[in-house]
Structures are given as C-alpha cells and as structure tokens.
Amino acid sequence: MTDQTLRELFDDLAETLPEGPSRAGELWRQGTRSRSRRRWTVVAAVAAVAALVVVEIVVSPEPVQRGIAVYPSVTPTTPTPPMDTAPPPSDEAGLPTLATALPERWADIPVVAAVSGSVLALAEFGDGRIYMMKSDGRVPLDVKLADSRDSAGNGGTPLKPNSLSPDGTMAAFPQKNEVVVVDLVIGQARRYPVPGFNEVVLWRGEQLLVEQEEADYLLDLATGKVRRQAYKGFTGVAGYRDLRIVSPGEGGRTVIQEGGSEVVLDVRGITDEGSMPVGVLGNHGWQRGNLVARSASAHGDQAGKADVVVVADTDTGRVVRTLLLPWGDSPDIRCGKSGCPVRGWISQDTVIIESGDRLLGWNINTGALSRVAELPEGVTAYSLRGW
C-alpha cells in the first residue's frame, strides 16, 4: 500500500469524523511509526542472524582430538576375616556357661523309663545303650542295632553325629545294607534296604543322604526309593540344604557345591595346606541359613599345634570368621583327627564345637566363647538336634 493510497483513505475517514480538531494527521503519524517499527524489527532480526553466523564461524575451530584421562586399575582386596582364639584346654573351665535347653552335665542326668519333653540329643553311654536325652532324664532307646562297619571291617557305633533329625523327632542309624529309622515320638522303627557299607546319614527333610566310601545314596523316607548319587565319599554338610564341601588334593581349590553350582571356599592361609579334611567320618560341615561351619587343622606355624573352625557364606564362599583352638602344653591333640569337630548350631549366631569332653559355644557375631555341656567319659557317641 502506497503513501498516496493511505492519504486518500484518511481523507475519507476525516469526512466522517465529528466537528473539532482534525485527527487525520495524527492517524497518519501513527501509521508511519508502525511501519518504521516493523522495518527496524526486520533489520534487527537480519542482524541477529548475521551475528550468529559470524559467531559460529569465529568460535567453531577445526575439530581436535581431546585427551583421555587414564586412571590406574585398582584390584579389590578381600578383608581378612576376624580370628578369635580359644583358651587352652586347661583354661576352658573358666569360660562362662551358656544357658541352653541342653543339659549342662550329662553325667548327672538320671535314667528314667519315660519322661515328657522333646528329645534334645541322643547319647551312647558306656553300657552300650543309646539314650534319648531330655531336660529331666534320659530314656533308653528300644531298638536293635548292629555296629556300623566299613568295607575294611573296621567297626564303629551306629550312632553318628548326624543321626538325630533337626526337630528331634526322628533318628537314623546306618547299617550294612540298610538304614534303620526310628520315630522317637511313637517308638516305631523301620528298616530301609540300602546296599553297601553305610557309614554316615545326613537329614534332608523327608529324605536321607546316606554316605559310603564307594557310593552315596539319597533315600526317600516316604516311598523307600533309593537313588544313587553322582558323587561318593564323606563330603556332605549337615543341615537343611544339600551342600557339599569338596577339597581336592594339594594345590587344588576347596569349593562349596550345591546342585550344579559351586563357589570357591578360599581357606589358604587359614587351614593346613589350604584345604579341608577329606574322608573323616565325624567331621562334617554344619549349615545354618546362609552360613556353614567346618573345622580343620590350623595353618603355618600353628600346624600340628592348633585346630581352626571356619565359618563361611554358602552363597559366595567368603570366610566370615575363624576360631583358633590351640592345643596348649599337652603333647596330646586337643580334639579328634583333623580338628575339633563342629556339632551344630544354637540359633543363627552360635556354633557348637566339641573340645575333648566339653561342648563349647562360639558366638560368630561377638567372638565370645562359652561352655555349653560337660560330657562324661562314659559317653562314646552323641548326636544333637538342631535349634
């Protein structure tokens, strides 16, 4: 639209306005200012784009290779597990007593025909009989059993450290070519055919793992069916899970196996030769929750002078805590062959350890050691229930 056209429009508009000062000039000036603002806006926009282009040209240099900071790799280290030390056998009597449902002095428990209460342990005394140990007395177990023998003819008591079921209601005894299972509530015994020289039983819920030197079997108590396992020997772990601790020869790695999986149990620098004892009937690992406890001979300068108990995480193989049990001044070994055996757990945090004729409780949270029970010389074998 030209200036001439605008003038004509304003003249027509002026004719319609009321009398008074003419506004045509004012309207013309407003129209002129509006056109000027639009003109400057366009100019400013063009200038801004040009400035951006210039800036882009000025501040965008040729691409260069930037330096990369390289940091040295750090290998994570496994913290050393706490090691507690037990007093020598001569000083054990000074340890505090741990109050449990288990009778403290087994020699003082009277023989009774019957008594109420749950079975806390099974024990074989010097008279050759097996008793059900309760808080108020021990009751003879009426079952006919033969000595347990291996393929070399070596005999042993049918009562094993793992004979009593975790809930204290059942007992299992390995025999040649069979396993005898007794219901302790009703006093009924049942014999299951299992071929071979059966030496160890481990409870697996409604099943029993029966171990031999040449073969291992899984016995289903409900059906009586026996299934041979892919492994053999005495590597099973007592407890609720089907765990095994396998320790190869010198230079090998000890592992915890469950089903088709395994994790390394690194006990190098802890146990003698960095392994666990193999083929020792009375020295099984004991599982509770995600932990397992097992004993062995100590390592290094303590080898032949002390035993050690190891507690490890079953899922990772990480050693959680250890307990050193020195033999003291006596020339005799403190415990049996290949270490002071673990005999179970009291709750999730306390391991039961056999030290000569005494049961000790070791708290793995605090490291505290206590006396649990005194075993008389007449007790030749025993089995504790789970807690």
Disulfide bonds with the S-S distance in Angstrom:
Cys335-Cys340 1.69
